[in-house]
Amino acid sequence: MSQPAETLPKPLFRMPLQLRWSDLDAFDHVNNARYLTFLEEARIRWFDSIGEAWVTDEFAPVVVSVQLNYRQPIPYPADVEIDLYVEKIGTSSTTIAHRIVSADGKTLYNDGNVVAVWIDRRTGKARPLPESVRAACMG
């Protein structure tokens, strides 16, 4: 997802985020580990926006892979946008690409993807994607 913004498809989901002082590290920019928290929040908000169960007592998603490309440090203060895109839909998994950009969309701070696999909570084994998630991934 490092391609220019004008060639990207429309995001599946967009989440605005205002940075907090506690997001910074000793170098006065966003700590690298906070990006994972930002992306988790965006994914949860997207899942919640589906309107149907994406997690239950019977099934839940688990993150199995994360790829983060740190393009530029995010300064403080800053408002950013987190854009999510579906990169791949599997039988039991989704690969969600992301871009973290300045609020005006001109600066790319981070891109990459996260692979989540839905598991049966009783057995811990992969299970098919919930239909609501599959449909939401298709747009």
Rosetta silent file (secondary structure, phi, psi, omega in degrees, C-alpha in Angstrom):
SEQUENCE: MSQPAETLPKPLFRMPLQLRWSDLDAFDHVNNARYLTFLEEARIRWFDSIGEAWVTDEFAPVVVSVQLNYRQPIPYPADVEIDLYVEKIGTSSTTIAHRIVSADGKTLYNDGNVVAVWIDRRTGKARPLPESVRAACMG
SCORE:     score description
SCORE:     0.000 S_00000001
   1 L     0.000   23.871  178.933    0.000    0.000    0.000 S_00000001
   2 L   -86.822    6.268  179.426    2.916    2.367   -0.510 S_00000001
   3 L   -68.329  159.579  179.941    1.476    3.499   -3.844 S_00000001
   4 L   -58.497  145.544 -176.055    0.491    7.158   -4.297 S_00000001
   5 H   -56.242  -35.238 -176.613   -2.824    8.066   -2.680 S_00000001
   6 H   -69.083  -15.351  179.192   -4.403    9.040   -6.006 S_00000001
   7 H  -101.402   -0.198 -178.254   -4.032    5.452   -7.320 S_00000001
   8 L   -80.639  150.014  171.341   -5.474    3.730   -4.247 S_00000001
   9 L   -69.338  166.853  176.515   -8.957    2.251   -4.104 S_00000001
  10 L   -62.769  136.158  179.382  -11.447    3.868   -1.756 S_00000001
  11 L   -61.242  145.755  173.278  -10.691    2.791    1.832 S_00000001
  12 L   -65.964  -36.607 -177.072  -12.894    0.121    3.337 S_00000001
  13 E  -154.730  143.298  177.325  -12.871    2.142    6.553 S_00000001
  14 E  -129.040  130.876  179.123  -11.349    5.428    7.681 S_00000001
  15 E  -125.863  119.091  172.976  -10.699    6.376   11.296 S_00000001
  16 E   -74.513  148.009 -179.850   -9.535    9.821   12.392 S_00000001
  17 E  -143.983  127.956  174.059   -7.140    9.836   15.329 S_00000001
  18 E   -99.520  123.307 -179.049   -5.840   12.707   17.423 S_00000001
  19 L   -65.780  148.928  176.713   -2.476   11.893   18.945 S_00000001
  20 L  -111.115  156.678  177.958   -2.054   12.056   22.695 S_00000001
  21 H   -55.462  -37.638 -177.147    1.023   13.125   24.620 S_00000001
  22 H   -68.876   -9.968  177.386    1.280    9.576   25.987 S_00000001
  23 H   -78.941  -11.906 -174.148    1.815    8.254   22.427 S_00000001
  24 E   -84.568  157.449  173.372    5.268    9.872   22.273 S_00000001
  25 L  -111.591 -170.053 -176.492    8.646    8.387   23.029 S_00000001
  26 L   -65.832  -14.481 -179.687   11.891    9.991   24.210 S_00000001
  27 L   -96.797   10.845  178.325   12.525   11.309   20.681 S_00000001
  28 L    62.035   30.585  167.678    9.293   13.370   20.683 S_00000001
  29 E  -136.305  173.402 -173.764    7.541   11.357   18.014 S_00000001
  30 E   -62.846  129.933  177.893    5.075    8.495   18.175 S_00000001
  31 L   -62.327  137.959 -175.839    6.538    5.373   19.749 S_00000001
  32 L   -57.365  -34.091 -178.874    6.785    2.542   17.225 S_00000001
  33 L   -69.966  -24.787 -178.905    4.713    0.166   19.381 S_00000001
  34 H   -65.784  -27.003  179.386    1.774    2.599   19.484 S_00000001
  35 H   -57.360  -39.666  178.619    1.153    2.017   15.777 S_00000001
  36 H   -62.210  -39.321  177.391   -0.075   -1.490   16.593 S_00000001
  37 H   -65.802  -42.625  178.163   -2.543   -0.042   19.096 S_00000001
  38 H   -59.167  -45.787 -178.081   -3.759    2.500   16.532 S_00000001
  39 H   -67.505  -38.654  176.488   -4.302   -0.247   13.947 S_00000001
  40 H   -60.404  -45.335  179.548   -6.060   -2.489   16.440 S_00000001
  41 H   -60.251  -42.770  179.047   -8.435    0.351   17.317 S_00000001
  42 H   -64.009  -44.122  179.076   -9.196    0.963   13.634 S_00000001
  43 H   -62.515  -44.262 -179.423   -9.859   -2.738   12.992 S_00000001
  44 H   -62.506  -44.089  178.803  -12.146   -3.030   16.047 S_00000001
  45 H   -62.972  -39.577  177.075  -14.108    0.059   15.014 S_00000001
  46 H   -63.910  -49.124  178.708  -14.456   -1.335   11.493 S_00000001
  47 H   -56.115  -44.598  179.630  -15.599   -4.728   12.799 S_00000001
  48 H   -62.235  -31.691 -178.658  -18.088   -2.988   15.103 S_00000001
  49 H   -72.557  -15.140  179.986  -19.419   -0.975   12.150 S_00000001
  50 L   -61.593  -34.877  177.254  -20.378   -4.193   10.338 S_00000001
  51 L    89.086   -4.453  176.852  -23.431   -4.403   12.575 S_00000001
  52 L  -129.066  168.425 -175.277  -23.334   -8.183   12.983 S_00000001
  53 L   -63.522  124.264  172.983  -21.323  -10.522   15.173 S_00000001
  54 L  -114.258  -12.607  175.089  -17.641  -10.697   14.276 S_00000001
  55 L  -144.675  137.239  179.024  -16.683  -12.118   17.678 S_00000001
  56 L  -142.729 -174.698  173.816  -18.770  -14.342   19.962 S_00000001
  57 L   -67.493  -19.071 -177.265  -18.301  -16.874   22.730 S_00000001
  58 L   -95.574  -32.739 -177.620  -17.788  -19.409   19.927 S_00000001
  59 E  -142.673  156.861 -179.334  -15.404  -17.616   17.548 S_00000001
  60 E  -160.973  154.555  174.942  -12.935  -14.733   17.480 S_00000001
  61 E   -86.712  145.803  171.628  -10.178  -13.293   15.287 S_00000001
  62 E  -128.135  141.020  178.193   -6.525  -13.601   16.256 S_00000001
  63 E   -79.555  127.618 -179.877   -3.685  -11.683   14.627 S_00000001
  64 E  -113.374  -14.708 -179.413   -1.162  -14.068   13.077 S_00000001
  65 E  -156.410  141.895  177.621    1.015  -11.661   11.091 S_00000001
  66 E  -136.606  132.333  173.599    1.859   -7.959   11.088 S_00000001
  67 E  -123.671  118.690  177.978    3.858   -5.973    8.528 S_00000001
  68 E  -121.689  130.960  174.638    4.623   -2.346    9.402 S_00000001
  69 E  -115.655  111.612 -179.625    6.587    0.036    7.207 S_00000001
  70 E   -85.402  106.407 -175.482    7.612    3.178    9.066 S_00000001
  71 L   -87.594  -41.337  178.196    7.816    5.821    6.337 S_00000001
  72 L  -152.521  149.111  174.477    8.176    8.975    8.465 S_00000001
  73 L   -66.426  145.346  174.255    7.933    9.766   12.176 S_00000001
  74 L   -90.938  119.874  179.498    4.608   11.220   13.276 S_00000001
  75 E   -79.317  168.168  174.605    5.273   14.518   15.053 S_00000001
  76 L  -117.749  138.916   -3.406    3.259   15.885   17.951 S_00000001
  77 L   -80.471  156.033  178.067    0.730   17.421   17.873 S_00000001
  78 L  -159.064  147.067  168.203   -0.924   15.763   14.891 S_00000001
  79 E  -109.523  131.894 -179.505   -4.233   14.535   13.612 S_00000001
  80 E  -126.655  167.101  174.405   -3.973   11.466   11.412 S_00000001
  81 E  -121.354  137.345  174.061   -6.273    9.212    9.433 S_00000001
  82 E  -110.170  116.585  179.523   -6.034    5.439    9.456 S_00000001
  83 E  -104.059  133.415  177.710   -7.310    3.920    6.222 S_00000001
  84 E  -112.428  142.030  179.578   -8.069    0.201    5.986 S_00000001
  85 E  -136.403  146.247  173.912   -8.221   -1.813    2.763 S_00000001
  86 E   -84.835  122.661  178.429   -8.931   -5.486    2.099 S_00000001
  87 E   -96.536  -36.410 -177.276   -5.872   -7.035    0.541 S_00000001
  88 E  -157.613  143.573  174.364   -6.968  -10.684    0.616 S_00000001
  89 E  -121.399  121.234  177.668   -9.909  -12.782    1.787 S_00000001
  90 L  -107.270 -170.585  178.590   -9.217  -16.412    2.628 S_00000001
  91 L   -66.131  -43.937 -177.432  -11.340  -19.247    3.945 S_00000001
  92 L  -124.405    5.203 -173.742  -10.661  -18.382    7.582 S_00000001
  93 E  -136.646  161.896  170.836   -8.560  -15.229    7.311 S_00000001
  94 E  -131.781  143.714  170.526   -8.445  -11.664    6.086 S_00000001
  95 E  -109.707  114.008 -177.898   -5.429   -9.586    5.176 S_00000001
  96 E  -106.158  115.130  175.401   -6.204   -5.967    5.985 S_00000001
  97 E   -82.320  155.428  179.488   -3.837   -3.388    4.516 S_00000001
  98 E  -140.926  157.911  170.065   -3.498   -0.032    6.223 S_00000001
  99 E  -138.736  131.071  172.161   -2.151    3.457    5.664 S_00000001
 100 E  -108.521  117.394 -174.431   -1.609    6.012    8.405 S_00000001
 101 E  -129.137  162.478  173.714   -1.573    9.454    6.822 S_00000001
 102 E   -61.985  157.762 -177.726   -1.748   13.088    7.857 S_00000001
 103 L   -57.943  -29.587  178.470   -5.282   14.468    8.159 S_00000001
 104 L   -85.665   -2.457  177.387   -4.823   16.276    4.835 S_00000001
 105 L    77.590    3.928 -174.760   -3.686   13.015    3.205 S_00000001
 106 L   -86.511  -22.278 -176.107   -0.398   14.500    1.974 S_00000001
 107 L  -118.981  123.074  175.432    2.020   12.657    4.283 S_00000001
 108 E   -91.358  118.848  179.589    2.284    8.873    4.518 S_00000001
 109 E   -95.681  -37.449 -173.114    3.594    7.873    7.946 S_00000001
 110 E  -155.916  143.675  170.695    3.046    4.127    7.947 S_00000001
 111 E  -146.383  171.234 -178.297    1.692    1.358    5.760 S_00000001
 112 E   151.366 -154.498  178.930    1.567   -2.413    5.792 S_00000001
 113 E  -155.002  164.626  178.106   -0.910   -5.138    6.628 S_00000001
 114 E  -132.425  132.243  174.460   -2.305   -7.389    9.315 S_00000001
 115 E  -104.001  126.163  176.656   -3.495  -10.968    8.824 S_00000001
 116 E  -119.320  135.635  177.466   -6.254  -12.124   11.161 S_00000001
 117 E  -113.964  133.333  175.396   -7.521  -15.703   11.356 S_00000001
 118 E   -84.042  133.076 -178.961  -10.881  -16.559   12.875 S_00000001
 119 E  -120.312  156.523  169.521  -10.663  -19.409   15.344 S_00000001
 120 E   -79.895  119.285 -174.784  -13.080  -21.666   17.150 S_00000001
 121 L   -66.013  -24.645 -179.544  -12.633  -20.539   20.766 S_00000001
 122 L   -75.934  -43.792 -175.766  -13.272  -24.046   22.092 S_00000001
 123 L   -97.627  -21.674 -175.894  -10.682  -25.846   19.950 S_00000001
 124 L    78.194    6.212 -178.411   -8.323  -22.984   19.091 S_00000001
 125 L   -97.672  155.928  178.859   -8.382  -24.109   15.454 S_00000001
 126 E   -60.381  146.127  177.225   -9.144  -22.022   12.376 S_00000001
 127 L  -137.425  163.288  179.425  -12.767  -21.820   11.296 S_00000001
 128 L   -59.727  149.293  175.665  -14.475  -20.184    8.312 S_00000001
 129 L   -56.804  142.432  170.951  -14.855  -16.407    8.349 S_00000001
 130 L   -59.747  141.233 -178.622  -18.187  -15.210    9.707 S_00000001
 131 H   -58.232  -34.146  179.545  -20.414  -14.392    6.727 S_00000001
 132 H   -63.864  -37.976  178.852  -20.868  -10.840    8.022 S_00000001
 133 H   -70.248  -44.642  179.013  -17.095  -10.281    7.909 S_00000001
 134 H   -58.579  -45.660 -179.859  -16.772  -11.848    4.460 S_00000001
 135 H   -63.444  -41.709  179.546  -19.576   -9.632    3.127 S_00000001
 136 H   -64.522  -35.941  178.603  -18.043   -6.509    4.704 S_00000001
 137 H   -67.001  -28.315 -178.655  -14.673   -7.351    3.118 S_00000001
 138 L   -79.975   -8.763  176.115  -16.316   -7.528   -0.297 S_00000001
 139 L    97.288    0.000    0.000  -17.486   -3.947    0.151 S_00000001
